[in-house]
Amino acid sequence: MKIYCLTIGISLLVGSAILLLHRILFIYRAKTVNAVVVDKIFRNASTETRSSRAKVLKLSFEHPASGPTSYVCDTSILTMLFDVNDKLQLSIVGNKVLIKHWFYVILAPATLLTLGILCINGSYQL
C-alpha cells in the first residue's frame, strides 16, 4: 500500500506539472480575444437530465474564424469571481477555448498537486 500511494502521488505531481506547462504553452500559441459575461446559467438546464444547482458563466465573443460565438465555461468556481457584463480574455486555437485568467490556469494543476502531496504524505504515514 505504501508503494501504491507513493506511485500515485508521484504520478499526480508529474501530471500537475505537465498540465500547467500545457496550459501555459496553449496560452502563448493561441490568439487572445475579448469576451463578455452574458449570463450565469445552470450547466444542465435540460428537463431530461438531472438539474444542476451549480451556475456557470456564459461568455460571448468574436471568434477569429467564424464570427460571433458563445461559450459556456466548464467550471462553476469562476462564477463567483465575475458578474454579468464583466470582460474576460479567452485564448483560442481552432475550436479549443481556454479562459486567460491566472486563477483558471492554475486551478486544475494546483488540485492535482495537492492530491499528489497528500498521497505522498500518506505513503510516509503507512
trRosetta pair geometry for C-beta under 8 A, 3 or more apart (Angstrom, degrees):
i j d omega theta_ij theta_ji phi_ij phi_ji
1 4 5.4 -53 -147 35 34 116
1 5 6.4 33 156 -17 67 104
1 126 5.8 -145 101 -157 107 159
2 5 6.1 -55 -150 36 28 107
2 6 6.4 26 153 -16 63 110
2 123 5.0 101 -163 -160 64 81
2 126 4.5 -157 -86 86 89 129
3 6 5.6 -57 -146 40 32 113
3 7 6.1 34 155 -21 67 108
3 123 7.6 101 -67 -144 13 123
4 7 5.8 -56 -146 36 27 110
4 8 6.3 23 157 -14 64 108
4 123 7.9 -174 70 -102 52 107
5 8 5.9 -56 -143 40 29 108
5 9 6.1 32 156 -21 64 111
5 119 5.1 -167 -173 -177 77 80
5 120 7.3 160 141 -91 90 24
5 122 4.9 -119 -166 96 144 103
5 123 3.7 -177 96 -73 112 90
5 126 6.7 140 22 -4 147 138
6 9 5.7 -56 -145 37 27 114
6 10 6.4 24 158 -16 64 106
6 119 7.5 172 -85 139 19 93
6 120 6.2 65 -122 -120 59 66
6 123 4.1 116 -58 -149 78 169
7 10 6.1 -56 -146 38 27 106
7 11 6.3 29 154 -19 63 109
8 11 5.6 -56 -147 38 30 114
8 12 6.3 31 154 -20 65 105
8 116 7.9 -155 129 -119 65 65
8 119 4.9 -115 96 -168 98 152
9 12 5.8 -54 -149 35 30 110
9 13 6.5 30 153 -18 63 105
9 115 8.0 -153 -118 129 64 64
9 116 4.7 109 -165 -166 61 63
9 117 7.1 113 -157 -70 109 10
9 118 7.5 -156 -112 72 106 47
9 119 3.2 -166 -76 95 91 106
9 120 3.6 160 160 -51 155 74
9 121 7.9 160 -120 9 148 54
9 122 7.6 178 -63 43 129 93
9 123 6.3 -111 0 -9 141 126
10 13 5.6 -52 -149 36 34 113
10 14 6.3 32 154 -16 66 106
10 116 7.1 115 -69 -159 11 111
10 120 7.1 94 -52 -82 64 110
11 14 5.9 -56 -146 40 30 109
11 15 6.1 32 154 -19 65 110
11 116 7.5 -157 71 -113 49 107
12 15 5.5 -53 -141 40 31 114
12 16 6.2 39 155 -26 63 104
12 112 5.1 -162 -174 -179 86 83
12 113 7.4 169 140 -91 95 21
12 115 5.2 -115 -168 95 155 96
12 116 3.2 -165 94 -77 109 95
12 119 6.2 117 20 22 138 139
13 16 5.7 -51 -149 30 29 115
13 17 6.7 26 154 -15 62 104
13 112 7.7 170 -84 137 24 92
13 113 6.5 65 -116 -123 62 63
13 116 4.0 160 -51 163 72 156
13 117 7.5 96 -80 -54 103 63
13 120 7.6 25 -37 -36 127 132
14 17 5.9 -55 -151 36 33 109
14 18 6.3 30 153 -17 66 108
15 18 5.7 -55 -143 39 31 110
15 19 6.1 31 158 -19 66 108
15 112 5.4 -112 98 -178 102 146
15 116 7.7 175 45 -65 95 129
16 19 5.9 -56 -145 37 26 109
16 20 6.4 24 158 -16 63 108
16 109 4.6 106 -165 -161 77 75
16 110 7.6 108 -152 -64 120 16
16 112 3.8 -175 -80 97 93 113
16 113 4.2 122 -158 -61 164 76
16 116 6.2 -107 -12 -4 131 140
17 20 5.9 -55 -146 38 29 109
17 21 6.3 28 156 -16 64 110
17 109 7.4 102 -68 -152 21 119
18 21 5.8 -58 -148 40 29 111
18 22 6.2 32 154 -22 65 108
19 22 5.6 -53 -144 36 30 113
19 23 6.4 29 157 -18 64 105
19 108 6.0 -99 152 110 145 110
19 109 4.8 -174 89 -83 109 92
19 112 6.6 103 28 21 143 153
20 23 5.9 -55 -148 36 30 109
20 24 6.4 27 155 -17 64 107
20 105 7.6 79 -139 155 71 86
20 106 6.8 28 -117 -115 107 67
20 109 3.9 55 -61 -104 96 166
21 24 5.8 -56 -145 38 30 109
21 25 6.2 26 157 -14 66 109
22 25 5.9 -58 -145 41 28 108
22 26 6.2 35 154 -25 64 107
23 26 5.5 -50 -146 32 30 117
23 27 6.6 32 155 -20 63 102
23 98 6.7 174 -146 -162 86 152
23 105 5.1 155 143 -154 135 84
23 109 7.3 -121 14 -29 136 123
24 27 5.9 -53 -153 32 32 111
24 28 6.7 26 152 -14 64 106
24 105 7.1 80 -73 -174 67 129
25 28 5.8 -57 -148 39 35 109
25 29 6.2 25 158 -13 68 110
26 29 6.1 -64 -145 42 27 104
26 30 5.8 26 160 -28 66 118
26 91 6.3 114 133 121 87 139
26 93 6.6 -117 -160 1 83 135
26 96 7.5 -89 -157 124 125 132
26 98 5.7 76 123 6 132 156
27 30 5.9 -58 -136 32 25 113
27 91 4.8 -110 -120 -85 62 164
27 98 6.7 -101 -76 92 79 133
27 100 5.9 119 -131 -116 113 98
27 105 7.1 -16 -45 -109 141 132
29 93 6.1 23 111 -85 103 137
30 91 3.6 90 90 178 148 94
30 92 5.5 139 -172 53 111 28
30 93 4.6 -97 -104 -45 88 91
30 96 8.0 -108 -105 92 125 98
30 98 7.0 -171 -22 40 169 107
31 64 5.4 16 98 -33 162 150
31 91 7.2 147 70 -155 36 55
31 92 5.3 -33 64 63 89 88
31 93 7.4 141 13 -77 75 55
32 89 5.4 -2 -169 -176 105 114
32 90 7.1 154 -151 77 55 43
32 91 5.8 -29 -94 -96 69 66
32 92 7.8 153 -96 16 21 79
32 100 6.2 -5 -127 -20 104 165
33 61 5.2 104 122 177 123 126
33 62 6.1 -146 -166 67 131 73
33 63 7.3 -113 -18 -105 174 31
33 64 6.7 -146 -66 -44 128 88
33 89 7.2 154 78 -155 34 65
33 90 5.3 -21 63 61 85 95
33 92 6.0 6 7 2 115 125
34 61 6.7 179 95 -130 42 100
34 62 7.9 24 60 28 74 96
34 87 6.0 -17 -169 -167 105 108
34 88 7.5 143 -160 79 56 41
34 89 6.1 -43 -102 -101 54 66
34 90 7.8 138 -126 17 7 82
35 59 4.2 22 166 179 133 120
35 60 6.5 153 -160 73 81 36
35 61 3.8 -52 -99 -69 86 115
35 71 7.1 -49 -135 38 149 119
35 87 7.1 145 78 -159 45 58
35 88 4.8 -26 68 69 98 91
35 89 7.0 149 17 -112 86 15
35 90 5.0 58 -21 -19 128 115
36 59 6.8 146 70 -155 35 71
36 60 5.4 -23 61 60 89 91
36 61 7.3 158 14 -75 65 66
36 85 6.3 -14 -172 -139 106 39
36 86 7.3 155 -153 78 59 35
36 87 5.8 -32 -98 -101 67 64
36 88 7.6 169 -88 23 19 78
37 40 7.6 14 175 -58 115 76
37 57 5.4 -70 -129 -156 103 111
37 58 7.3 99 -162 69 61 52
37 59 6.0 -45 -98 -99 48 71
37 82 5.2 163 -59 145 157 125
37 83 6.8 149 82 100 146 31
37 84 5.5 -134 111 -125 102 35
37 85 6.4 -54 66 9 86 17
37 86 4.8 23 15 50 124 82
37 87 7.9 -123 -1 -68 81 20
37 88 6.7 80 -47 -10 88 113
38 58 4.9 -62 62 103 102 96
38 59 6.5 149 2 -126 91 17
38 60 4.6 77 -51 -17 123 109
38 70 6.8 -45 13 -129 150 114
38 84 7.1 -9 154 -143 16 89
39 57 8.0 149 85 -158 43 47
39 58 4.6 2 60 48 84 122
39 84 6.4 17 -99 -110 36 111
40 55 4.5 41 163 163 101 129
40 56 7.2 170 -156 79 66 23
40 57 6.2 -36 -105 -98 69 51
40 58 7.2 -165 -87 10 19 85
40 79 5.7 95 -138 -150 117 109
40 84 6.9 -102 -15 -63 89 91
41 45 6.5 -54 172 -47 107 131
41 55 6.4 155 79 -151 18 82
41 56 6.4 -32 67 61 71 74
41 58 5.2 45 3 -33 116 122
41 72 7.0 -62 59 -128 122 113
42 45 5.0 121 76 -76 102 83
42 51 6.4 2 160 -169 149 91
42 52 5.5 160 -176 70 96 83
42 53 7.4 -44 -127 -121 110 15
42 54 7.2 110 -142 75 67 46
42 55 5.9 -59 -83 -100 50 64
42 56 7.7 76 -157 16 15 81
43 52 4.7 -8 48 57 101 149
43 54 5.9 10 -8 83 117 95
43 55 7.8 -176 -30 -129 73 21
43 56 5.2 69 -77 -2 86 125
43 72 7.5 130 -127 161 65 128
43 76 7.2 -83 -45 -65 119 109
44 49 4.8 -82 178 96 131 128
44 50 6.9 48 100 79 145 53
44 51 6.1 -162 94 -128 93 39
44 52 4.8 98 32 -5 96 106
45 51 7.1 38 -121 -127 34 92
46 49 4.8 60 75 23 112 95
54 76 3.9 -91 178 -69 112 164
54 79 7.8 168 178 4 76 151
55 76 6.1 112 69 -139 41 107
55 79 5.1 132 96 -151 89 158
56 72 5.9 70 108 178 126 88
56 73 4.7 -157 178 69 103 90
56 74 7.3 25 -147 -93 145 5
56 75 7.0 137 -122 82 107 23
56 76 5.2 -88 -80 -90 75 71
56 78 7.9 49 -148 60 68 95
56 79 6.0 -112 -118 -67 28 118
57 72 7.4 164 90 -154 50 49
57 73 4.2 46 53 0 90 131
57 78 5.9 -57 -9 102 128 111
57 79 5.8 -169 -46 -95 82 71
57 82 6.2 29 -99 71 136 131
58 70 6.1 3 178 -179 93 116
58 71 7.5 162 -159 82 50 42
58 72 5.3 -20 -105 -102 74 74
58 73 7.6 -119 -69 2 30 82
59 70 6.6 157 84 -160 47 63
59 71 4.6 -17 63 61 101 92
59 72 7.6 -180 20 -82 74 25
59 73 6.8 82 -14 -47 108 90
59 88 6.4 -68 -122 52 133 129
59 90 7.0 137 133 -58 154 132
60 68 7.1 -1 -174 -168 95 93
60 69 7.5 170 -151 91 55 39
60 70 5.1 -30 -97 -102 68 80
60 71 7.9 178 -79 20 24 72
61 68 7.7 171 95 -145 30 54
61 69 6.1 -23 69 66 73 83
61 70 7.7 131 20 -106 66 33
61 71 6.7 -6 19 3 112 114
61 90 5.8 -70 -69 23 172 139
62 67 6.7 -54 -152 -169 72 37
62 68 5.9 -36 -104 -89 63 56
62 69 7.5 119 -129 20 16 80
63 66 4.6 0 90 52 134 83
63 67 6.1 4 53 51 90 24
63 68 7.4 171 13 -96 83 2
63 69 4.4 42 -26 1 116 132
63 92 6.7 -170 -136 -166 76 165
64 92 6.6 171 6 89 107 135
66 69 6.3 62 89 -57 109 122
71 90 7.1 109 36 -114 160 154
71 97 5.3 -90 -133 105 150 169
73 76 7.9 138 103 -79 112 36
73 78 5.9 -101 174 59 158 132
73 79 7.6 -178 72 -63 142 80
73 99 6.7 15 -119 -46 106 136
75 78 5.9 88 90 1 97 97
75 104 7.4 166 49 -130 136 93
75 107 7.0 115 156 121 175 160
76 79 5.1 -25 -168 -1 63 125
77 80 7.2 -52 -178 22 41 102
77 81 8.0 29 137 -10 64 110
77 107 6.5 153 76 -140 150 144
78 81 5.4 -63 -162 36 55 114
78 82 6.4 9 158 8 87 111
78 99 6.9 22 -105 94 165 172
78 101 7.3 110 -124 66 124 151
78 103 7.3 145 -100 99 87 119
78 104 6.0 10 -78 -81 128 108
79 82 7.0 -85 -147 50 27 84
81 103 7.0 161 -74 63 167 158
82 86 4.5 -140 -160 61 95 150
82 88 6.9 -23 -110 -59 153 116
83 86 5.2 111 57 -32 64 114
88 99 6.2 -35 169 -150 134 99
88 100 7.5 146 167 52 83 74
88 101 6.6 -52 -148 -52 104 117
89 99 7.7 111 83 -168 53 57
89 100 4.1 -50 101 63 100 120
89 101 7.5 147 52 -57 82 71
90 97 5.5 -19 -174 -162 122 99
90 98 7.0 142 -164 72 69 40
90 99 6.0 -48 -107 -108 71 47
90 100 6.1 174 -116 -1 13 95
91 97 7.3 143 76 -158 52 48
91 98 4.7 -20 61 65 103 94
91 99 7.8 62 17 142 82 1
91 100 4.8 106 -30 -64 95 107
92 96 7.0 154 -152 83 51 56
92 97 5.5 -12 -101 -103 80 72
92 98 8.0 -174 -73 25 39 67
93 96 5.2 -10 66 60 82 106
98 104 7.6 162 177 126 78 122
98 105 7.7 68 164 -95 117 80
99 104 4.5 2 82 95 113 171
100 104 7.9 -42 -30 64 1 124
100 105 7.6 25 -143 -55 40 115
101 104 4.4 72 67 12 95 109
101 105 6.8 -173 81 -14 45 88
102 105 5.7 -56 -144 35 32 113
102 106 6.4 5 167 1 67 110
103 106 6.7 -71 -146 47 25 91
103 107 6.2 48 155 -57 63 100
104 107 5.6 -32 -143 -4 30 122
105 109 8.0 -11 144 16 59 117
106 109 5.7 -73 -152 56 53 105
106 110 5.0 55 154 -31 87 113
107 110 6.2 -64 -148 35 17 108
107 111 6.6 16 156 -18 58 108
108 111 5.6 -54 -148 34 33 113
108 112 6.5 30 157 -14 66 105
109 112 5.7 -56 -147 40 35 110
109 113 6.1 40 153 -23 67 107
110 113 5.4 -51 -145 36 32 116
110 114 6.4 35 155 -21 64 103
111 114 5.8 -52 -149 34 30 111
111 115 6.5 27 154 -14 64 106
112 115 5.8 -55 -146 40 32 109
112 116 6.2 35 154 -21 66 107
113 116 5.7 -56 -148 36 29 113
113 117 6.4 28 155 -18 64 105
114 117 5.9 -54 -148 36 30 109
114 118 6.4 30 153 -17 63 107
115 118 5.6 -55 -148 38 33 113
115 119 6.3 34 154 -20 66 105
116 119 5.7 -54 -147 35 31 111
116 120 6.4 28 156 -15 66 106
117 120 5.8 -55 -145 39 32 108
117 121 6.1 33 155 -18 65 109
118 121 5.6 -54 -143 40 29 112
118 122 6.2 35 154 -23 63 107
119 122 5.5 -53 -147 36 30 114
119 123 6.6 34 152 -24 63 101
120 123 5.6 -48 -151 29 34 113
120 124 7.0 29 151 -13 62 101
121 124 5.9 -57 -156 36 35 107
121 125 6.5 35 148 -21 66 107
122 125 5.5 -55 -147 34 36 113
122 126 6.7 41 155 -28 66 100
123 126 6.0 -47 -152 23 34 113
